[in-house]
Amino acid sequence: MFLVSANVLPGIHVKSFWTALLAAIVLSIINFFVKPAFIILTLPINFLTLGLFTFLINALMIWLVSIIVSGFVIDGFVWAFILALIVTAVKILFFNR
């Protein structure tokens, strides 16, 4: 998904297939360990925004991956947010069965 997004969105740059695979693995690890803590800490804000604050948390997780993985560059938080929207849409469309 990162390779397709890098070809479509001008603010996302992926060096190679292996970099995209590493970014996906790191995102999975971050989503498993770090994201639940953020969800719990921001539960009141999430409740007030009816869950829309989760998109910002997803964007922060993707931005964190771009900091950790060299060769996976996101030009700014706005591009991370757009990628988070795309990742969430693909996840809802294809993996919620």
Biopython code that builds the backbone (N, CA, C, O; Angstrom):
import numpy as np
from Bio.PDB.StructureBuilder import StructureBuilder

atoms = [
    (1, "MET", "N", (0.820, -1.184, 0.000)),
    (1, "MET", "CA", (0.000, 0.000, 0.000)),
    (1, "MET", "C", (0.869, 1.256, 0.000)),
    (1, "MET", "O", (0.496, 2.279, -0.575)),
    (2, "PHE", "N", (2.046, 1.169, 0.658)),
    (2, "PHE", "CA", (2.931, 2.326, 0.688)),
    (2, "PHE", "C", (3.500, 2.626, -0.700)),
    (2, "PHE", "O", (3.699, 3.790, -1.048)),
    (3, "LEU", "N", (3.760, 1.592, -1.488)),
    (3, "LEU", "CA", (4.274, 1.818, -2.835)),
    (3, "LEU", "C", (3.245, 2.503, -3.718)),
    (3, "LEU", "O", (3.577, 3.422, -4.466)),
    (4, "VAL", "N", (2.008, 2.064, -3.633)),
    (4, "VAL", "CA", (0.943, 2.684, -4.423)),
    (4, "VAL", "C", (0.735, 4.129, -3.978)),
    (4, "VAL", "O", (0.577, 5.023, -4.808)),
    (5, "SER", "N", (0.735, 4.349, -2.682)),
    (5, "SER", "CA", (0.559, 5.714, -2.169)),
    (5, "SER", "C", (1.714, 6.615, -2.587)),
    (5, "SER", "O", (1.513, 7.794, -2.877)),
    (6, "ALA", "N", (2.917, 6.063, -2.617)),
    (6, "ALA", "CA", (4.073, 6.874, -3.025)),
    (6, "ALA", "C", (3.985, 7.261, -4.497)),
    (6, "ALA", "O", (4.472, 8.320, -4.894)),
    (7, "ASN", "N", (3.365, 6.404, -5.305)),
    (7, "ASN", "CA", (3.216, 6.744, -6.722)),
    (7, "ASN", "C", (2.082, 7.729, -6.961)),
    (7, "ASN", "O", (2.101, 8.467, -7.946)),
    (8, "VAL", "N", (1.096, 7.749, -6.074)),
    (8, "VAL", "CA", (-0.071, 8.610, -6.260)),
    (8, "VAL", "C", (0.100, 9.955, -5.547)),
    (8, "VAL", "O", (-0.233, 11.000, -6.105)),
    (9, "LEU", "N", (0.607, 9.928, -4.341)),
    (9, "LEU", "CA", (0.727, 11.152, -3.543)),
    (9, "LEU", "C", (2.137, 11.733, -3.663)),
    (9, "LEU", "O", (3.113, 11.022, -3.425)),
    (10, "PRO", "N", (2.260, 13.004, -4.025)),
    (10, "PRO", "CA", (3.595, 13.579, -4.225)),
    (10, "PRO", "C", (4.371, 13.833, -2.930)),
    (10, "PRO", "O", (5.576, 14.080, -2.987)),
    (11, "GLY", "N", (3.731, 13.781, -1.789)),
    (11, "GLY", "CA", (4.417, 14.054, -0.526)),
    (11, "GLY", "C", (4.946, 12.832, 0.175)),
    (11, "GLY", "O", (5.468, 12.936, 1.285)),
    (12, "ILE", "N", (4.823, 11.665, -0.452)),
    (12, "ILE", "CA", (5.282, 10.416, 0.149)),
    (12, "ILE", "C", (6.308, 9.793, -0.790)),
    (12, "ILE", "O", (6.062, 9.642, -1.987)),
    (13, "HIS", "N", (7.459, 9.434, -0.233)),
    (13, "HIS", "CA", (8.553, 8.893, -1.034)),
    (13, "HIS", "C", (9.020, 7.582, -0.427)),
    (13, "HIS", "O", (9.321, 7.509, 0.764)),
    (14, "VAL", "N", (9.076, 6.547, -1.255)),
    (14, "VAL", "CA", (9.550, 5.230, -0.827)),
    (14, "VAL", "C", (10.697, 4.833, -1.733)),
    (14, "VAL", "O", (10.570, 4.890, -2.956)),
    (15, "LYS", "N", (11.817, 4.431, -1.150)),
    (15, "LYS", "CA", (13.019, 4.123, -1.907)),
    (15, "LYS", "C", (12.880, 2.844, -2.732)),
    (15, "LYS", "O", (13.254, 2.820, -3.905)),
    (16, "SER", "N", (12.344, 1.779, -2.127)),
    (16, "SER", "CA", (12.239, 0.498, -2.833)),
    (16, "SER", "C", (11.121, -0.340, -2.234)),
    (16, "SER", "O", (10.471, 0.052, -1.265)),
    (17, "PHE", "N", (10.916, -1.496, -2.834)),
    (17, "PHE", "CA", (9.921, -2.437, -2.323)),
    (17, "PHE", "C", (10.276, -2.882, -0.913)),
    (17, "PHE", "O", (9.400, -2.995, -0.056)),
    (18, "TRP", "N", (11.557, -3.133, -0.669)),
    (18, "TRP", "CA", (11.987, -3.614, 0.647)),
    (18, "TRP", "C", (11.808, -2.539, 1.709)),
    (18, "TRP", "O", (11.506, -2.847, 2.862)),
    (19, "THR", "N", (11.987, -1.305, 1.333)),
    (19, "THR", "CA", (11.733, -0.204, 2.264)),
    (19, "THR", "C", (10.253, -0.127, 2.613)),
    (19, "THR", "O", (9.893, 0.096, 3.769)),
    (20, "ALA", "N", (9.396, -0.311, 1.612)),
    (20, "ALA", "CA", (7.951, -0.307, 1.858)),
    (20, "ALA", "C", (7.554, -1.480, 2.746)),
    (20, "ALA", "O", (6.705, -1.337, 3.626)),
    (21, "LEU", "N", (8.165, -2.637, 2.518)),
    (21, "LEU", "CA", (7.881, -3.805, 3.354)),
    (21, "LEU", "C", (8.350, -3.572, 4.784)),
    (21, "LEU", "O", (7.635, -3.904, 5.730)),
    (22, "LEU", "N", (9.525, -3.014, 4.950)),
    (22, "LEU", "CA", (10.028, -2.703, 6.291)),
    (22, "LEU", "C", (9.140, -1.671, 6.979)),
    (22, "LEU", "O", (8.875, -1.785, 8.176)),
    (23, "ALA", "N", (8.680, -0.670, 6.240)),
    (23, "ALA", "CA", (7.789, 0.346, 6.812)),
    (23, "ALA", "C", (6.474, -0.289, 7.253)),
    (23, "ALA", "O", (5.932, 0.080, 8.295)),
    (24, "ALA", "N", (5.957, -1.230, 6.480)),
    (24, "ALA", "CA", (4.718, -1.907, 6.855)),
    (24, "ALA", "C", (4.912, -2.751, 8.109)),
    (24, "ALA", "O", (4.033, -2.795, 8.969)),
    (25, "ILE", "N", (6.052, -3.418, 8.217)),
    (25, "ILE", "CA", (6.334, -4.228, 9.408)),
    (25, "ILE", "C", (6.483, -3.339, 10.635)),
    (25, "ILE", "O", (5.942, -3.644, 11.698)),
    (26, "VAL", "N", (7.217, -2.237, 10.487)),
    (26, "VAL", "CA", (7.396, -1.309, 11.619)),
    (26, "VAL", "C", (6.058, -0.687, 12.009)),
    (26, "VAL", "O", (5.787, -0.509, 13.196)),
    (27, "LEU", "N", (5.220, -0.355, 11.034)),
    (27, "LEU", "CA", (3.896, 0.188, 11.350)),
    (27, "LEU", "C", (3.057, -0.835, 12.114)),
    (27, "LEU", "O", (2.334, -0.475, 13.043)),
    (28, "SER", "N", (3.149, -2.080, 11.734)),
    (28, "SER", "CA", (2.409, -3.124, 12.452)),
    (28, "SER", "C", (2.878, -3.244, 13.892)),
    (28, "SER", "O", (2.065, -3.376, 14.807)),
    (29, "ILE", "N", (4.184, -3.199, 14.092)),
    (29, "ILE", "CA", (4.734, -3.286, 15.455)),
    (29, "ILE", "C", (4.322, -2.074, 16.283)),
    (29, "ILE", "O", (3.937, -2.212, 17.444)),
    (30, "ILE", "N", (4.401, -0.887, 15.686)),
    (30, "ILE", "CA", (3.998, 0.329, 16.397)),
    (30, "ILE", "C", (2.510, 0.297, 16.720)),
    (30, "ILE", "O", (2.105, 0.676, 17.819)),
    (31, "ASN", "N", (1.691, -0.153, 15.767)),
    (31, "ASN", "CA", (0.252, -0.242, 16.018)),
    (31, "ASN", "C", (-0.061, -1.247, 17.110)),
    (31, "ASN", "O", (-1.060, -1.099, 17.814)),
    (32, "PHE", "N", (0.766, -2.262, 17.264)),
    (32, "PHE", "CA", (0.520, -3.274, 18.299)),
    (32, "PHE", "C", (0.934, -2.790, 19.686)),
    (32, "PHE", "O", (0.232, -3.045, 20.664)),
    (33, "PHE", "N", (2.067, -2.096, 19.781)),
    (33, "PHE", "CA", (2.595, -1.723, 21.093)),
    (33, "PHE", "C", (2.293, -0.284, 21.505)),
    (33, "PHE", "O", (1.937, -0.049, 22.659)),
    (34, "VAL", "N", (2.422, 0.681, 20.603)),
    (34, "VAL", "CA", (2.334, 2.092, 20.977)),
    (34, "VAL", "C", (0.919, 2.637, 20.841)),
    (34, "VAL", "O", (0.465, 3.398, 21.696)),
    (35, "LYS", "N", (0.220, 2.259, 19.782)),
    (35, "LYS", "CA", (-1.100, 2.831, 19.508)),
    (35, "LYS", "C", (-2.110, 2.607, 20.628)),
    (35, "LYS", "O", (-2.864, 3.531, 20.932)),
    (36, "PRO", "N", (-2.172, 1.416, 21.272)),
    (36, "PRO", "CA", (-3.143, 1.267, 22.370)),
    (36, "PRO", "C", (-2.920, 2.256, 23.512)),
    (36, "PRO", "O", (-3.880, 2.722, 24.125)),
    (37, "ALA", "N", (-1.668, 2.575, 23.796)),
    (37, "ALA", "CA", (-1.387, 3.559, 24.850)),
    (37, "ALA", "C", (-1.914, 4.933, 24.450)),
    (37, "ALA", "O", (-2.499, 5.636, 25.274)),
    (38, "PHE", "N", (-1.712, 5.320, 23.190)),
    (38, "PHE", "CA", (-2.236, 6.598, 22.715)),
    (38, "PHE", "C", (-3.764, 6.621, 22.746)),
    (38, "PHE", "O", (-4.365, 7.629, 23.114)),
    (39, "ILE", "N", (-4.382, 5.519, 22.362)),
    (39, "ILE", "CA", (-5.851, 5.452, 22.371)),
    (39, "ILE", "C", (-6.381, 5.626, 23.793)),
    (39, "ILE", "O", (-7.349, 6.354, 24.011)),
    (40, "ILE", "N", (-5.756, 4.968, 24.749)),
    (40, "ILE", "CA", (-6.210, 5.071, 26.142)),
    (40, "ILE", "C", (-5.966, 6.474, 26.692)),
    (40, "ILE", "O", (-6.821, 7.029, 27.383)),
    (41, "LEU", "N", (-4.805, 7.047, 26.390)),
    (41, "LEU", "CA", (-4.494, 8.388, 26.894)),
    (41, "LEU", "C", (-5.394, 9.467, 26.300)),
    (41, "LEU", "O", (-5.672, 10.475, 26.950)),
    (42, "THR", "N", (-5.844, 9.258, 25.073)),
    (42, "THR", "CA", (-6.672, 10.266, 24.411)),
    (42, "THR", "C", (-8.142, 9.870, 24.381)),
    (42, "THR", "O", (-8.909, 10.389, 23.569)),
    (43, "LEU", "N", (-8.530, 8.975, 25.243)),
    (43, "LEU", "CA", (-9.915, 8.497, 25.249)),
    (43, "LEU", "C", (-10.938, 9.618, 25.446)),
    (43, "LEU", "O", (-11.958, 9.612, 24.756)),
    (44, "PRO", "N", (-10.723, 10.573, 26.346)),
    (44, "PRO", "CA", (-11.716, 11.659, 26.466)),
    (44, "PRO", "C", (-11.860, 12.486, 25.188)),
    (44, "PRO", "O", (-12.975, 12.842, 24.806)),
    (45, "ILE", "N", (-10.735, 12.796, 24.519)),
    (45, "ILE", "CA", (-10.796, 13.567, 23.279)),
    (45, "ILE", "C", (-11.469, 12.734, 22.189)),
    (45, "ILE", "O", (-12.270, 13.246, 21.407)),
    (46, "ASN", "N", (-11.133, 11.444, 22.150)),
    (46, "ASN", "CA", (-11.740, 10.547, 21.180)),
    (46, "ASN", "C", (-13.250, 10.460, 21.388)),
    (46, "ASN", "O", (-14.016, 10.415, 20.425)),
    (47, "PHE", "N", (-13.658, 10.437, 22.617)),
    (47, "PHE", "CA", (-15.083, 10.372, 22.937)),
    (47, "PHE", "C", (-15.801, 11.645, 22.488)),
    (47, "PHE", "O", (-16.894, 11.590, 21.925)),
    (48, "LEU", "N", (-15.170, 12.789, 22.745)),
    (48, "LEU", "CA", (-15.790, 14.069, 22.369)),
    (48, "LEU", "C", (-15.868, 14.260, 20.857)),
    (48, "LEU", "O", (-16.801, 14.887, 20.355)),
    (49, "THR", "N", (-14.884, 13.717, 20.129)),
    (49, "THR", "CA", (-14.883, 13.882, 18.670)),
    (49, "THR", "C", (-15.521, 12.693, 17.963)),
    (49, "THR", "O", (-15.423, 12.569, 16.742)),
    (50, "LEU", "N", (-16.171, 11.823, 18.720)),
    (50, "LEU", "CA", (-16.848, 10.648, 18.180)),
    (50, "LEU", "C", (-15.910, 9.737, 17.383)),
    (50, "LEU", "O", (-16.308, 9.147, 16.378)),
    (51, "GLY", "N", (-14.666, 9.631, 17.844)),
    (51, "GLY", "CA", (-13.699, 8.728, 17.231)),
    (51, "GLY", "C", (-12.880, 9.322, 16.118)),
    (51, "GLY", "O", (-11.988, 8.652, 15.596)),
    (52, "LEU", "N", (-13.146, 10.565, 15.728)),
    (52, "LEU", "CA", (-12.394, 11.172, 14.631)),
    (52, "LEU", "C", (-10.952, 11.490, 15.006)),
    (52, "LEU", "O", (-10.102, 11.638, 14.128)),
    (53, "PHE", "N", (-10.671, 11.596, 16.292)),
    (53, "PHE", "CA", (-9.302, 11.858, 16.736)),
    (53, "PHE", "C", (-8.397, 10.664, 16.434)),
    (53, "PHE", "O", (-7.174, 10.801, 16.420)),
    (54, "THR", "N", (-8.988, 9.500, 16.195)),
    (54, "THR", "CA", (-8.219, 8.311, 15.859)),
    (54, "THR", "C", (-7.450, 8.509, 14.558)),
    (54, "THR", "O", (-6.359, 7.961, 14.399)),
    (55, "PHE", "N", (-8.004, 9.287, 13.624)),
    (55, "PHE", "CA", (-7.278, 9.576, 12.384)),
    (55, "PHE", "C", (-5.975, 10.316, 12.676)),
    (55, "PHE", "O", (-4.958, 10.058, 12.032)),
    (56, "LEU", "N", (-5.998, 11.230, 13.636)),
    (56, "LEU", "CA", (-4.771, 11.941, 14.003)),
    (56, "LEU", "C", (-3.763, 11.000, 14.645)),
    (56, "LEU", "O", (-2.561, 11.120, 14.411)),
    (57, "ILE", "N", (-4.248, 10.067, 15.451)),
    (57, "ILE", "CA", (-3.353, 9.082, 16.065)),
    (57, "ILE", "C", (-2.734, 8.198, 14.989)),
    (57, "ILE", "O", (-1.539, 7.903, 15.041)),
    (58, "ASN", "N", (-3.538, 7.771, 14.010)),
    (58, "ASN", "CA", (-3.009, 6.970, 12.904)),
    (58, "ASN", "C", (-1.956, 7.749, 12.124)),
    (58, "ASN", "O", (-0.928, 7.194, 11.736)),
    (59, "ALA", "N", (-2.210, 9.033, 11.895)),
    (59, "ALA", "CA", (-1.238, 9.859, 11.183)),
    (59, "ALA", "C", (0.053, 9.994, 11.986)),
    (59, "ALA", "O", (1.143, 9.978, 11.413)),
    (60, "LEU", "N", (-0.059, 10.124, 13.292)),
    (60, "LEU", "CA", (1.140, 10.186, 14.138)),
    (60, "LEU", "C", (1.931, 8.889, 14.071)),
    (60, "LEU", "O", (3.162, 8.920, 14.054)),
    (61, "MET", "N", (1.249, 7.754, 14.033)),
    (61, "MET", "CA", (1.931, 6.462, 13.943)),
    (61, "MET", "C", (2.665, 6.331, 12.605)),
    (61, "MET", "O", (3.787, 5.828, 12.557)),
    (62, "ILE", "N", (2.035, 6.780, 11.527)),
    (62, "ILE", "CA", (2.676, 6.721, 10.210)),
    (62, "ILE", "C", (3.852, 7.687, 10.150)),
    (62, "ILE", "O", (4.890, 7.374, 9.568)),
    (63, "TRP", "N", (3.691, 8.847, 10.746)),
    (63, "TRP", "CA", (4.790, 9.814, 10.780)),
    (63, "TRP", "C", (5.960, 9.274, 11.597)),
    (63, "TRP", "O", (7.118, 9.496, 11.244)),
    (64, "LEU", "N", (5.665, 8.569, 12.684)),
    (64, "LEU", "CA", (6.704, 7.937, 13.489)),
    (64, "LEU", "C", (7.452, 6.890, 12.672)),
    (64, "LEU", "O", (8.671, 6.764, 12.793)),
    (65, "VAL", "N", (6.737, 6.145, 11.847)),
    (65, "VAL", "CA", (7.386, 5.164, 10.973)),
    (65, "VAL", "C", (8.330, 5.858, 9.999)),
    (65, "VAL", "O", (9.421, 5.356, 9.728)),
    (66, "SER", "N", (7.924, 6.995, 9.477)),
    (66, "SER", "CA", (8.796, 7.718, 8.547)),
    (66, "SER", "C", (10.053, 8.237, 9.236)),
    (66, "SER", "O", (11.081, 8.425, 8.584)),
    (67, "ILE", "N", (9.986, 8.467, 10.525)),
    (67, "ILE", "CA", (11.173, 8.882, 11.279)),
    (67, "ILE", "C", (12.097, 7.691, 11.519)),
    (67, "ILE", "O", (13.319, 7.833, 11.474)),
    (68, "ILE", "N", (11.520, 6.522, 11.772)),
    (68, "ILE", "CA", (12.305, 5.335, 12.105)),
    (68, "ILE", "C", (12.936, 4.700, 10.866)),
    (68, "ILE", "O", (14.113, 4.340, 10.890)),
    (69, "VAL", "N", (12.178, 4.560, 9.801)),
    (69, "VAL", "CA", (12.634, 3.836, 8.609)),
    (69, "VAL", "C", (13.275, 4.815, 7.627)),
    (69, "VAL", "O", (12.629, 5.748, 7.149)),
    (70, "SER", "N", (14.549, 4.588, 7.338)),
    (70, "SER", "CA", (15.197, 5.440, 6.348)),
    (70, "SER", "C", (14.790, 4.962, 4.955)),
    (70, "SER", "O", (14.679, 3.761, 4.713)),
    (71, "GLY", "N", (14.576, 5.883, 4.070)),
    (71, "GLY", "CA", (14.100, 5.556, 2.732)),
    (71, "GLY", "C", (12.596, 5.687, 2.595)),
    (71, "GLY", "O", (12.067, 5.625, 1.485)),
    (72, "PHE", "N", (11.903, 5.866, 3.702)),
    (72, "PHE", "CA", (10.465, 6.110, 3.707)),
    (72, "PHE", "C", (10.279, 7.520, 4.248)),
    (72, "PHE", "O", (10.380, 7.748, 5.454)),
    (73, "VAL", "N", (10.008, 8.469, 3.350)),
    (73, "VAL", "CA", (9.986, 9.885, 3.711)),
    (73, "VAL", "C", (8.592, 10.442, 3.471)),
    (73, "VAL", "O", (7.994, 10.234, 2.415)),
    (74, "ILE", "N", (8.089, 11.152, 4.467)),
    (74, "ILE", "CA", (6.828, 11.876, 4.342)),
    (74, "ILE", "C", (7.154, 13.348, 4.542)),
    (74, "ILE", "O", (7.793, 13.727, 5.524)),
    (75, "ASP", "N", (6.708, 14.176, 3.596)),
    (75, "ASP", "CA", (7.087, 15.582, 3.582)),
    (75, "ASP", "C", (6.465, 16.423, 4.690)),
    (75, "ASP", "O", (6.964, 17.513, 4.968)),
    (76, "GLY", "N", (5.419, 15.970, 5.320)),
    (76, "GLY", "CA", (4.808, 16.734, 6.391)),
    (76, "GLY", "C", (3.657, 15.976, 7.018)),
    (76, "GLY", "O", (3.267, 14.905, 6.554)),
    (77, "PHE", "N", (3.125, 16.550, 8.075)),
    (77, "PHE", "CA", (2.054, 15.869, 8.797)),
    (77, "PHE", "C", (0.783, 15.760, 7.959)),
    (77, "PHE", "O", (0.016, 14.809, 8.116)),
    (78, "VAL", "N", (0.558, 16.720, 7.078)),
    (78, "VAL", "CA", (-0.644, 16.680, 6.230)),
    (78, "VAL", "C", (-0.607, 15.445, 5.336)),
    (78, "VAL", "O", (-1.624, 14.775, 5.159)),
    (79, "TRP", "N", (0.575, 15.137, 4.767)),
    (79, "TRP", "CA", (0.692, 13.941, 3.926)),
    (79, "TRP", "C", (0.545, 12.668, 4.759)),
    (79, "TRP", "O", (0.002, 11.673, 4.279)),
    (80, "ALA", "N", (1.022, 12.693, 5.991)),
    (80, "ALA", "CA", (0.827, 11.544, 6.881)),
    (80, "ALA", "C", (-0.653, 11.359, 7.190)),
    (80, "ALA", "O", (-1.134, 10.229, 7.276)),
    (81, "PHE", "N", (-1.375, 12.461, 7.358)),
    (81, "PHE", "CA", (-2.808, 12.386, 7.617)),
    (81, "PHE", "C", (-3.562, 11.839, 6.406)),
    (81, "PHE", "O", (-4.471, 11.022, 6.556)),
    (82, "ILE", "N", (-3.187, 12.286, 5.211)),
    (82, "ILE", "CA", (-3.829, 11.779, 3.992)),
    (82, "ILE", "C", (-3.557, 10.285, 3.835)),
    (82, "ILE", "O", (-4.454, 9.521, 3.481)),
    (83, "LEU", "N", (-2.311, 9.869, 4.102)),
    (83, "LEU", "CA", (-1.985, 8.443, 4.028)),
    (83, "LEU", "C", (-2.747, 7.655, 5.082)),
    (83, "LEU", "O", (-3.159, 6.524, 4.826)),
    (84, "ALA", "N", (-2.941, 8.231, 6.261)),
    (84, "ALA", "CA", (-3.728, 7.559, 7.297)),
    (84, "ALA", "C", (-5.176, 7.382, 6.860)),
    (84, "ALA", "O", (-5.787, 6.351, 7.141)),
    (85, "LEU", "N", (-5.725, 8.375, 6.178)),
    (85, "LEU", "CA", (-7.088, 8.245, 5.650)),
    (85, "LEU", "C", (-7.167, 7.127, 4.616)),
    (85, "LEU", "O", (-8.122, 6.350, 4.605)),
    (86, "ILE", "N", (-6.165, 7.049, 3.750)),
    (86, "ILE", "CA", (-6.152, 6.002, 2.724)),
    (86, "ILE", "C", (-6.009, 4.626, 3.358)),
    (86, "ILE", "O", (-6.722, 3.693, 2.990)),
    (87, "VAL", "N", (-5.092, 4.497, 4.310)),
    (87, "VAL", "CA", (-4.891, 3.214, 4.986)),
    (87, "VAL", "C", (-6.160, 2.785, 5.710)),
    (87, "VAL", "O", (-6.525, 1.609, 5.675)),
    (88, "THR", "N", (-6.828, 3.715, 6.358)),
    (88, "THR", "CA", (-8.071, 3.392, 7.064)),
    (88, "THR", "C", (-9.168, 2.994, 6.093)),
    (88, "THR", "O", (-9.915, 2.052, 6.354)),
    (89, "ALA", "N", (-9.273, 3.701, 4.978)),
    (89, "ALA", "CA", (-10.299, 3.362, 3.983)),
    (89, "ALA", "C", (-10.061, 1.978, 3.391)),
    (89, "ALA", "O", (-11.006, 1.206, 3.232)),
    (90, "VAL", "N", (-8.821, 1.657, 3.066)),
    (90, "VAL", "CA", (-8.505, 0.330, 2.522)),
    (90, "VAL", "C", (-8.777, -0.747, 3.562)),
    (90, "VAL", "O", (-9.294, -1.817, 3.240)),
    (91, "LYS", "N", (-8.431, -0.463, 4.793)),
    (91, "LYS", "CA", (-8.673, -1.427, 5.867)),
    (91, "LYS", "C", (-10.171, -1.676, 6.052)),
    (91, "LYS", "O", (-10.585, -2.821, 6.235)),
    (92, "ILE", "N", (-10.976, -0.636, 6.007)),
    (92, "ILE", "CA", (-12.418, -0.797, 6.163)),
    (92, "ILE", "C", (-13.023, -1.528, 4.971)),
    (92, "ILE", "O", (-13.873, -2.401, 5.143)),
    (93, "LEU", "N", (-12.586, -1.174, 3.759)),
    (93, "LEU", "CA", (-13.168, -1.759, 2.556)),
    (93, "LEU", "C", (-12.806, -3.232, 2.356)),
    (93, "LEU", "O", (-13.649, -4.027, 1.939)),
    (94, "PHE", "N", (-11.568, -3.594, 2.650)),
    (94, "PHE", "CA", (-11.104, -4.920, 2.288)),
    (94, "PHE", "C", (-10.906, -5.879, 3.453)),
    (94, "PHE", "O", (-10.917, -7.092, 3.247)),
    (95, "PHE", "N", (-10.726, -5.379, 4.660)),
    (95, "PHE", "CA", (-10.384, -6.266, 5.760)),
    (95, "PHE", "C", (-11.413, -6.325, 6.871)),
    (95, "PHE", "O", (-11.147, -6.947, 7.900)),
    (96, "ASN", "N", (-12.559, -5.717, 6.719)),
    (96, "ASN", "CA", (-13.634, -5.780, 7.728)),
    (96, "ASN", "C", (-14.736, -6.687, 7.241)),
    (96, "ASN", "O", (-15.834, -6.217, 6.939)),
    (97, "ARG", "N", (-14.482, -7.920, 7.161)),
    (97, "ARG", "CA", (-15.507, -8.875, 6.709)),
    (97, "ARG", "C", (-15.797, -9.852, 7.794)),
    (97, "ARG", "O", (-16.631, -10.740, 7.618)),
]
sb = StructureBuilder()
sb.init_structure("model")
sb.init_model(0)
sb.init_chain("A")
sb.init_seg("    ")
for serial, (resi, resn, name, xyz) in enumerate(atoms, 1):
    if name == "N":
        sb.init_residue(resn, " ", resi, " ")
    sb.init_atom(name, np.array(xyz, "f"), 0.0, 1.0, " ", f" {name:<3s}", serial, name[0])
structure = sb.get_structure()
